[in-house]
Amino acid sequence: MDDHNKKNPFDDFFGKQSSGNNGEGDRNEREKADDTQKPSYYYSYGPFKSSHTEQEGTPAPEGRTERERRNDHTLVSQGSVEMTPPKAVPVYSPGQPSPAATKNWQVRERKRTSFKALFASFMAGVLVLGGLTVASDRMNWFTSDQALAPQELSASAGNTSVKAAGNNGAEPVSNALDIVRPNNIAKIFEQSSPAVVKIETYVQSRGNGGGTSGGGLFEDPFFRQFFGGDFSAPTPGQGQGGSGGQLVPNGLGSGFLYKKNGYILTNQHVVGEADQIKVTLQGYDKPFEAKLLGNDYNLDLAVLKIEGNNFPTIPLGDSNQINVGEWVVAIGNPNGFDHTVTVGVLSAKERPISIPDAQGTRNYEHLLQTDASINPGNSGGPLINLNGEVVGINTAVSTQSQGIGFAIPTTTIKDVLDTLEANKEIPKTPAPFIGATLSDITEQMASQLGLADTNGAIVYNITYNAPAFKADLRQYDVIVALDGKKYNNKEDLIAAIQKKKVGDKVTLNVIRNGNTIDVQVTIGNRNDFNVGQ
């Protein structure tokens, strides 16, 4: 429900201040212009889609102004690299004395050192160094008793070895301790990369313009009632012996094989709208046409199937066993660059985020956070631990930060994998909610509303026809307690609501217009409304 481009109703209610001078007005106009360049949401996801921008080396269009050409030249000049000239060396003509020659120099004859003195110094140095070496070795001056040899260090770190399944007996992945960084990243990539696939999706072009728009007049519900539900709009070429609309590229993402007989895991948002899916594997001349089995919008998971056997695979690990701070490896096709490997650490666990799209809002839970570089095209690719096991599927990235990517953990995947393979619908877990967007109370709000303190939560918005709407809960109501128990902020109040069961009846203790009232609400299921808490 949080919409960053939406006007906050609290601004009008609490009297947001504005200045009338011209300087402030100009700055506001500049800020509005800047806002058009900012992303709409904090998080994004999606397959990589090629842009059709002008490439380097393409002639500029005719009719450009002289000012535009000068601007182009300026940009090139500012981006050029200039070598720093070497320091000049003075040159003197023949016969001209150099500055050094003009000074008075005196040469003093060095005294000769006797051979006996040199030999005595040499022997003294040998005796001193030899004595110090023997003493340091016996007294252990430069090492401690706890120091371990490299072999002992590796053994004490719990050196483990695993084999990536389906790789025909490849060498095991070494997990020996390295003080600077993991020393087996190359081996993990070598064994896991053959199982990482590139997924290309295609959609059917419709309409006379050759684009992907709908059938125009024939798609209008008013006209479709005259043709019946089975009627399909004609596409270009039909009636003239043509084959209908053509398949056009839609996006590119990643995935990985987890079974030898061609089962592939990826994100639902990579393949959800595709009319055709093609999968490219390393070592194969032609791409495979994949069949979409099960998929789930809310979990953002999908299973594909390609025909064949003995494909390379990556084993699924346990994301519960990886700790924050441990190294992870991401492999995928970011921006179309096949089989790119990036490395980072697990930054956090149990991250919840929400991302709206054209179909609704995906409410992710229990996500893994990593600083391994994630970009469009990485979606659906594996996040791998140092044992060569998948611990997550790379899914989303923060658009306003660097090094904040998210992956769906394997604990979530394993719970629904059999259901996805069988192409069955995944039952949704009930999500108790009342249908009110809440906000914490500021000092200014408390003053305007005549409240004694900032305890409780103020109602920001009401979802139409939700339980709160039916119970006549209103905007700017202040909820201070649930069933008589007080809550000081919105987080505690929401947590208390989510602990209830769908269908439970609760009493909200509300302050409205300075009066305390009770509002009876029946807890509803958020899945029925496709909105946040």
C-alpha positions as CSV (number, residue, x, y, z in Angstrom):
1,M,0.0,0.0,0.0
2,D,3.0,2.3,0.3
3,D,3.0,4.5,-2.8
4,H,5.9,6.9,-3.1
5,N,4.3,9.0,-5.8
6,K,1.1,9.3,-3.9
7,K,0.3,12.6,-2.0
8,N,0.3,12.1,1.7
9,P,-3.1,13.0,3.2
10,F,-1.4,14.0,6.4
11,D,0.2,17.0,4.6
12,D,-3.3,18.6,4.0
13,F,-4.6,17.6,7.4
14,F,-1.7,19.0,9.5
15,G,-1.0,22.1,7.4
16,K,2.2,21.5,5.5
17,Q,4.2,24.8,5.3
18,S,5.1,26.4,1.9
19,S,7.1,29.5,1.0
20,G,6.0,32.1,-1.6
21,N,9.3,33.6,-2.6
22,N,10.6,33.2,-6.2
23,G,13.7,31.4,-5.1
24,E,11.8,28.7,-3.3
25,G,9.5,28.4,-6.3
26,D,12.4,27.9,-8.7
27,R,13.9,25.3,-6.4
28,N,10.6,23.4,-6.2
29,E,10.4,23.4,-9.9
30,R,13.9,21.9,-10.1
31,E,13.0,19.3,-7.5
32,K,10.0,18.3,-9.5
33,A,12.2,17.9,-12.5
34,D,14.6,15.8,-10.5
35,D,11.8,13.6,-9.2
36,T,10.9,12.5,-12.7
37,Q,14.4,10.9,-12.9
38,K,14.0,8.9,-9.7
39,P,12.8,5.3,-9.6
40,S,9.2,4.8,-8.5
41,Y,9.9,2.1,-6.0
42,Y,12.8,1.1,-3.7
43,Y,13.1,-2.4,-5.1
44,S,12.9,-3.8,-8.6
45,Y,13.1,-7.2,-10.4
46,G,12.7,-8.5,-13.9
47,P,14.4,-10.1,-16.8
48,F,16.8,-8.1,-18.9
49,K,15.2,-6.4,-21.9
50,S,17.4,-5.0,-24.7
51,S,17.1,-1.3,-25.3
52,H,16.9,0.1,-28.8
53,T,19.1,3.1,-28.1
54,E,21.6,4.6,-30.6
55,Q,24.8,2.6,-30.5
56,E,28.4,3.9,-30.8
57,G,29.5,4.3,-34.4
58,T,25.9,4.9,-35.6
59,P,25.7,8.1,-37.7
60,A,23.9,11.0,-36.0
61,P,20.5,11.9,-37.5
62,E,20.3,14.6,-40.0
63,G,19.1,18.1,-39.1
64,R,21.0,18.5,-35.9
65,T,21.8,22.1,-34.8
66,E,25.2,23.5,-34.6
67,R,24.8,23.9,-30.8
68,E,24.1,20.2,-30.5
69,R,27.2,19.4,-32.5
70,R,29.3,21.7,-30.2
71,N,27.8,20.0,-27.2
72,D,28.8,16.6,-28.5
73,H,32.3,17.8,-29.1
74,T,32.5,19.2,-25.6
75,L,31.5,15.9,-24.1
76,V,34.2,14.1,-26.1
77,S,36.8,16.6,-25.0
78,Q,35.9,16.3,-21.4
79,G,36.1,12.5,-21.5
80,S,39.5,12.3,-23.3
81,V,42.7,11.3,-21.5
82,E,45.8,13.5,-21.7
83,M,49.3,12.1,-20.9
84,T,51.3,14.1,-18.4
85,P,54.4,15.5,-20.2
86,P,57.8,14.4,-18.8
87,K,60.0,16.8,-16.8
88,A,62.3,18.8,-19.1
89,V,66.0,18.1,-19.1
90,P,68.3,21.2,-19.5
91,V,70.5,21.2,-22.6
92,Y,73.9,22.9,-22.7
93,S,75.7,24.1,-25.8
94,P,79.3,22.9,-26.5
95,G,81.9,24.8,-24.5
96,Q,79.3,26.2,-22.1
97,P,80.1,25.2,-18.5
98,S,77.3,23.5,-16.6
99,P,76.1,24.8,-13.3
100,A,77.9,22.0,-11.5
101,A,81.2,23.1,-13.1
102,T,80.9,26.6,-11.7
103,K,81.1,25.4,-8.1
104,N,84.3,24.9,-6.3
105,W,84.7,21.2,-5.5
106,Q,87.4,19.7,-3.4
107,V,88.3,16.0,-3.6
108,R,89.5,14.4,-0.4
109,E,91.5,11.2,-0.6
110,R,89.9,8.4,1.3
111,K,91.8,6.6,4.0
112,R,92.6,3.0,3.3
113,T,91.2,0.4,5.7
114,S,93.6,-2.4,6.7
115,F,92.7,-6.0,5.9
116,K,92.9,-7.1,9.5
117,A,90.2,-4.6,10.5
118,L,87.9,-5.8,7.8
119,F,88.4,-9.5,8.6
120,A,87.8,-8.8,12.3
121,S,84.5,-7.0,11.6
122,F,83.3,-9.8,9.4
123,M,84.0,-12.5,12.0
124,A,82.3,-10.5,14.7
125,G,79.2,-10.2,12.5
126,V,79.1,-13.9,11.8
127,L,79.3,-14.8,15.5
128,V,76.6,-12.3,16.5
129,L,74.1,-13.3,13.8
130,G,74.8,-17.0,14.4
131,G,74.2,-16.6,18.1
132,L,70.9,-14.6,17.6
133,T,69.6,-17.3,15.2
134,V,70.2,-20.1,17.6
135,A,68.7,-18.2,20.5
136,S,65.6,-17.2,18.6
137,D,65.0,-20.8,17.4
138,R,65.4,-22.3,20.9
139,M,63.5,-19.6,22.8
140,N,60.7,-19.3,20.1
141,W,60.9,-15.5,19.9
142,F,59.0,-15.1,16.6
143,T,56.2,-17.7,16.8
144,S,53.7,-18.8,19.5
145,D,52.9,-22.2,20.8
146,Q,49.4,-22.0,19.3
147,A,50.6,-21.4,15.8
148,L,49.6,-24.1,13.3
149,A,51.2,-25.3,10.2
150,P,49.3,-24.7,7.0
151,Q,48.2,-28.3,6.8
152,E,47.0,-28.2,10.5
153,L,45.2,-24.9,9.8
154,S,43.2,-26.4,7.0
155,A,42.3,-29.4,9.0
156,S,41.3,-27.4,12.0
157,A,39.0,-25.3,9.8
158,G,36.9,-28.3,9.1
159,N,38.1,-28.9,5.5
160,T,35.2,-30.4,3.6
161,S,34.8,-31.6,0.0
162,V,31.7,-32.1,-2.0
163,K,30.9,-33.0,-5.6
164,A,28.4,-31.2,-7.7
165,A,25.9,-33.7,-8.8
166,G,25.7,-34.8,-12.4
167,N,29.2,-33.6,-13.4
168,N,30.6,-37.0,-14.2
169,G,32.9,-37.4,-11.2
170,A,34.5,-33.9,-11.4
171,E,37.1,-33.0,-8.8
172,P,35.7,-32.2,-5.4
173,V,35.3,-28.6,-4.3
174,S,37.9,-27.7,-1.6
175,N,36.8,-25.6,1.3
176,A,40.2,-24.9,2.8
177,L,40.5,-21.8,4.9
178,D,42.0,-18.8,3.3
179,I,42.9,-15.7,5.3
180,V,42.2,-13.2,2.5
181,R,39.3,-14.7,0.5
182,P,37.9,-18.1,-0.4
183,N,40.3,-20.0,-2.6
184,N,37.8,-22.2,-4.4
185,I,35.6,-19.7,-6.2
186,A,37.1,-20.7,-9.6
187,K,36.4,-24.4,-8.8
188,I,32.8,-23.6,-7.8
189,F,32.2,-21.7,-11.0
190,E,33.8,-24.5,-13.0
191,Q,31.5,-27.1,-11.6
192,S,28.3,-25.1,-11.3
193,S,28.4,-23.0,-14.5
194,P,27.4,-25.8,-16.9
195,A,24.1,-26.2,-14.9
196,V,23.2,-22.5,-15.1
197,V,21.0,-21.8,-18.2
198,K,20.0,-18.7,-20.1
199,I,16.3,-18.3,-20.5
200,E,14.9,-16.2,-23.4
201,T,11.1,-15.5,-23.6
202,Y,9.0,-14.6,-26.6
203,V,5.5,-13.2,-26.9
204,Q,3.1,-13.2,-29.8
205,S,2.7,-9.9,-31.6
206,R,-0.8,-8.8,-32.0
207,G,-2.6,-5.9,-33.8
208,N,-2.0,-4.3,-37.1
209,G,1.0,-2.4,-35.8
210,G,3.0,-5.5,-35.2
211,G,3.4,-4.7,-31.6
212,T,2.3,-6.6,-28.5
213,S,-0.9,-4.6,-27.9
214,G,-4.3,-6.3,-27.7
215,G,-6.8,-6.8,-30.4
216,G,-8.3,-3.3,-30.2
217,L,-12.0,-3.2,-30.9
218,F,-12.3,-7.0,-30.7
219,E,-10.9,-7.0,-27.1
220,D,-13.6,-4.5,-25.9
221,P,-15.9,-6.4,-23.5
222,F,-18.9,-4.5,-24.9
223,F,-18.3,-5.9,-28.4
224,R,-17.2,-9.4,-27.3
225,Q,-20.6,-10.1,-25.9
226,F,-21.9,-10.3,-29.4
227,F,-19.3,-12.9,-30.5
228,G,-19.3,-15.2,-27.5
229,G,-16.5,-16.2,-25.1
230,D,-14.7,-18.5,-27.5
231,F,-14.2,-15.8,-30.1
232,S,-10.6,-14.8,-30.7
233,A,-9.6,-11.6,-32.4
234,P,-8.1,-12.1,-35.9
235,T,-4.3,-11.5,-36.2
236,P,-2.4,-10.1,-39.2
237,G,-2.2,-12.8,-41.9
238,Q,-5.4,-14.7,-40.9
239,G,-7.8,-14.9,-43.8
240,Q,-5.0,-14.5,-46.3
241,G,-3.3,-17.8,-45.7
242,G,-0.9,-16.3,-43.1
243,S,0.2,-17.9,-39.9
244,G,-1.0,-15.1,-37.6
245,G,1.2,-13.0,-35.2
246,Q,4.9,-13.5,-35.0
247,L,6.9,-14.3,-31.9
248,V,9.0,-11.4,-30.7
249,P,11.7,-11.3,-28.0
250,N,10.3,-10.2,-24.6
251,G,13.1,-10.7,-22.0
252,L,16.1,-12.6,-20.8
253,G,16.8,-14.2,-17.4
254,S,18.6,-17.1,-15.7
255,G,17.8,-20.4,-14.2
256,F,19.5,-23.7,-13.2
257,L,19.1,-27.4,-13.6
258,Y,18.5,-29.3,-10.4
259,K,17.5,-32.7,-11.9
260,K,19.4,-34.6,-14.6
261,N,16.2,-35.2,-16.6
262,G,15.7,-31.5,-17.4
263,Y,14.0,-29.8,-14.5
264,I,14.9,-26.1,-14.2
265,L,14.2,-23.6,-11.4
266,T,13.7,-19.9,-12.1
267,N,11.6,-16.9,-11.1
268,Q,8.0,-16.7,-12.1
269,H,8.5,-13.1,-13.2
270,V,11.0,-14.3,-15.8
271,V,8.7,-16.6,-17.6
272,G,5.2,-15.7,-16.4
273,E,4.0,-13.8,-19.5
274,A,5.8,-15.8,-22.2
275,D,4.2,-17.5,-25.1
276,Q,7.4,-19.4,-25.9
277,I,10.4,-20.2,-23.7
278,K,13.9,-21.1,-25.0
279,V,16.7,-22.4,-22.8
280,T,20.4,-22.3,-23.8
281,L,22.9,-24.6,-22.1
282,Q,26.7,-24.5,-22.4
283,G,28.0,-27.2,-24.8
284,Y,24.8,-27.5,-26.9
285,D,24.6,-26.0,-30.3
286,K,20.8,-25.2,-30.3
287,P,18.6,-23.9,-27.5
288,F,15.9,-26.1,-26.0
289,E,12.2,-25.2,-26.1
290,A,11.0,-25.4,-22.5
291,K,7.6,-26.3,-21.1
292,L,6.3,-24.2,-18.2
293,L,5.1,-26.6,-15.4
294,G,4.0,-25.1,-12.1
295,N,4.5,-21.4,-11.2
296,D,3.4,-19.2,-8.3
297,Y,3.0,-15.4,-8.5
298,N,3.2,-14.7,-4.8
299,L,6.3,-16.9,-4.2
300,D,7.8,-15.8,-7.5
301,L,8.9,-19.4,-8.4
302,A,8.5,-21.4,-11.5
303,V,9.6,-24.9,-12.8
304,L,10.5,-25.5,-16.4
305,K,11.1,-28.8,-18.2
306,I,13.3,-29.6,-21.2
307,E,13.6,-32.9,-23.0
308,G,16.7,-34.9,-22.4
309,N,18.8,-36.8,-19.8
310,N,22.2,-36.6,-18.0
311,F,22.2,-32.8,-17.8
312,P,24.6,-31.2,-15.4
313,T,23.0,-30.1,-12.1
314,I,23.6,-28.1,-9.0
315,P,22.4,-29.6,-5.7
316,L,20.0,-27.7,-3.4
317,G,21.5,-26.8,-0.1
318,D,20.0,-25.7,3.2
319,S,19.7,-22.0,3.6
320,N,19.2,-22.3,7.3
321,Q,22.7,-23.6,7.7
322,I,24.4,-20.5,6.1
323,N,25.4,-17.7,8.5
324,V,25.5,-14.0,7.9
325,G,29.0,-13.0,6.8
326,E,29.7,-16.2,4.9
327,W,30.8,-16.0,1.3
328,V,28.3,-16.6,-1.5
329,V,28.6,-16.8,-5.3
330,A,26.1,-15.7,-7.9
331,I,26.0,-17.0,-11.5
332,G,23.7,-15.7,-14.2
333,N,23.3,-13.6,-17.3
334,P,23.2,-10.0,-16.1
335,N,22.4,-7.6,-18.9
336,G,22.8,-10.4,-21.4
337,F,26.4,-11.2,-20.4
338,D,26.3,-15.0,-20.3
339,H,27.5,-16.9,-17.3
340,T,28.8,-14.0,-15.3
341,V,30.1,-14.8,-11.8
342,T,30.0,-12.4,-8.9
343,V,31.1,-12.9,-5.3
344,G,30.0,-11.4,-2.0
345,V,28.9,-12.3,1.5
346,L,25.5,-13.0,3.0
347,S,24.5,-9.7,4.4
348,A,21.3,-10.6,6.2
349,K,18.5,-13.2,6.5
350,E,14.7,-13.0,6.9
351,R,14.3,-9.8,4.9
352,P,10.7,-8.9,3.9
353,I,10.1,-6.6,0.9
354,S,7.1,-5.7,-1.3
355,I,7.3,-4.9,-5.0
356,P,4.2,-3.8,-7.0
357,D,3.8,-4.6,-10.7
358,A,1.1,-4.7,-13.3
359,Q,-0.5,-7.8,-11.8
360,G,-0.5,-6.7,-8.2
361,T,2.0,-6.6,-5.4
362,R,4.5,-9.4,-4.5
363,N,5.0,-9.6,-0.8
364,Y,8.3,-11.4,-0.4
365,E,9.3,-12.9,3.0
366,H,12.3,-14.6,4.5
367,L,14.6,-13.3,1.8
368,L,18.4,-13.6,1.9
369,Q,20.3,-10.4,1.4
370,T,23.7,-10.3,-0.3
371,D,26.2,-7.8,-1.6
372,A,27.1,-10.0,-4.5
373,S,26.4,-8.0,-7.6
374,I,22.8,-8.6,-8.9
375,N,21.5,-7.0,-12.1
376,P,18.6,-7.5,-14.6
377,G,19.1,-10.9,-16.2
378,N,20.4,-12.4,-12.9
379,S,16.8,-13.2,-11.9
380,G,16.3,-16.9,-11.5
381,G,20.0,-17.7,-11.2
382,P,21.5,-19.5,-8.3
383,L,23.1,-18.1,-5.2
384,I,25.7,-20.7,-4.1
385,N,27.6,-21.4,-0.9
386,L,31.3,-22.4,-0.6
387,N,30.2,-26.1,-0.7
388,G,28.9,-25.7,-4.2
389,E,25.2,-25.9,-3.1
390,V,22.3,-23.5,-4.0
391,V,21.1,-21.6,-1.0
392,G,18.8,-19.2,-2.9
393,I,17.4,-17.9,-6.2
394,N,18.5,-14.4,-7.1
395,T,15.4,-12.3,-7.4
396,A,15.5,-8.6,-6.7
397,V,17.8,-5.6,-6.1
398,S,17.5,-2.2,-4.3
399,T,17.3,0.5,-6.9
400,Q,18.5,3.2,-4.5
401,S,21.5,1.4,-3.1
402,Q,24.6,-0.5,-4.2
403,G,25.3,-4.0,-3.0
404,I,21.8,-4.8,-1.8
405,G,20.4,-7.8,-3.6
406,F,17.9,-10.4,-2.5
407,A,17.4,-14.1,-3.1
408,I,14.6,-16.6,-2.3
409,P,16.0,-19.1,0.2
410,T,15.9,-22.8,-0.5
411,T,13.9,-23.5,2.6
412,T,11.0,-21.7,0.8
413,I,11.7,-23.5,-2.4
414,K,11.8,-27.1,-1.0
415,D,8.4,-26.7,0.7
416,V,6.7,-26.2,-2.7
417,L,9.0,-27.9,-5.2
418,D,6.9,-31.1,-5.6
419,T,3.7,-29.0,-6.0
420,L,5.3,-26.9,-8.7
421,E,6.7,-30.0,-10.6
422,A,3.2,-31.5,-10.5
423,N,1.7,-28.2,-11.9
424,K,-0.6,-27.9,-9.0
425,E,-1.8,-24.7,-7.3
426,I,0.1,-23.8,-4.2
427,P,-2.3,-23.2,-1.3
428,K,-1.9,-19.7,0.1
429,T,-1.2,-19.4,3.8
430,P,-3.9,-17.3,5.5
431,A,-2.6,-13.8,6.2
432,P,-4.7,-12.1,9.0
433,F,-5.3,-8.4,8.4
434,I,-7.9,-5.7,8.9
435,G,-7.4,-3.7,5.8
436,A,-6.0,-0.4,7.3
437,T,-2.7,1.2,6.5
438,L,-1.2,2.5,9.7
439,S,1.4,5.1,10.6
440,D,3.2,6.1,13.8
441,I,2.1,9.3,15.5
442,T,4.5,12.3,15.5
443,E,4.6,15.1,18.0
444,Q,2.9,17.4,15.4
445,M,0.1,14.9,14.8
446,A,-0.4,14.5,18.6
447,S,-0.6,18.3,19.0
448,Q,-3.1,18.8,16.1
449,L,-5.3,15.9,17.3
450,G,-5.2,17.0,20.9
451,L,-3.5,13.8,22.1
452,A,-1.7,13.5,25.4
453,D,1.2,11.5,23.9
454,T,2.3,9.7,20.7
455,N,1.3,6.2,21.8
456,G,-0.7,4.2,19.3
457,A,-1.1,4.2,15.5
458,I,-3.0,6.6,13.2
459,V,-5.0,5.2,10.3
460,Y,-3.5,6.4,7.0
461,N,-5.8,4.7,4.6
462,I,-8.7,2.1,4.4
463,T,-8.9,-0.6,1.8
464,Y,-12.3,-0.6,0.2
465,N,-14.6,-3.4,1.4
466,A,-12.0,-4.8,3.8
467,P,-12.9,-5.6,7.4
468,A,-11.9,-2.1,8.6
469,F,-14.1,-0.5,5.9
470,K,-17.1,-2.7,6.9
471,A,-16.5,-1.8,10.6
472,D,-16.5,1.9,9.8
473,L,-12.9,2.5,10.9
474,R,-12.0,5.9,9.5
475,Q,-9.0,7.9,8.3
476,Y,-7.2,9.8,11.1
477,D,-8.7,7.4,13.7
478,V,-6.0,6.7,16.4
479,I,-5.9,3.0,17.5
480,V,-4.4,2.9,21.0
481,A,-5.3,-0.6,22.1
482,L,-6.5,-4.0,20.8
483,D,-8.9,-5.9,23.1
484,G,-8.0,-3.6,25.9
485,K,-4.2,-4.1,25.5
486,K,-2.3,-0.9,24.7
487,Y,0.3,-0.7,21.9
488,N,2.7,2.2,21.5
489,N,3.5,2.0,17.8
490,K,2.2,0.5,14.5
491,E,4.7,-2.3,14.4
492,D,3.5,-3.8,17.7
493,L,-0.1,-3.3,16.7
494,I,0.3,-5.0,13.3
495,A,2.2,-7.9,14.9
496,A,-0.7,-8.4,17.4
497,I,-3.2,-8.4,14.5
498,Q,-1.2,-11.0,12.6
499,K,-1.2,-13.3,15.5
500,K,-5.0,-13.5,15.3
501,K,-6.8,-16.1,13.1
502,V,-8.9,-15.2,10.1
503,G,-12.5,-14.9,11.3
504,D,-11.6,-13.8,14.8
505,K,-13.5,-10.8,16.2
506,V,-11.5,-8.1,17.9
507,T,-12.2,-4.8,19.6
508,L,-10.1,-1.8,18.5
509,N,-9.9,1.0,21.1
510,V,-10.0,4.2,19.1
511,I,-9.7,7.9,19.7
512,R,-11.8,9.9,17.2
513,N,-12.3,13.6,17.4
514,G,-11.2,13.6,21.0
515,N,-13.6,10.8,22.1
516,T,-12.7,7.2,22.9
517,I,-14.8,4.6,21.1
518,D,-14.7,0.9,20.5
519,V,-14.8,-0.5,16.9
520,Q,-15.6,-4.2,16.4
521,V,-13.7,-5.8,13.5
522,T,-13.6,-9.3,12.1
523,I,-10.1,-10.3,11.0
524,G,-9.9,-10.9,7.3
525,N,-7.5,-12.6,4.9
526,R,-5.0,-10.4,3.1
527,N,-4.8,-12.8,0.2
528,D,-8.3,-12.0,-0.8
529,F,-7.4,-8.4,-1.4
530,N,-3.9,-8.6,-2.7
531,V,-2.7,-5.7,-0.6
532,G,-0.2,-5.2,2.3
533,Q,-1.1,-5.1,6.0
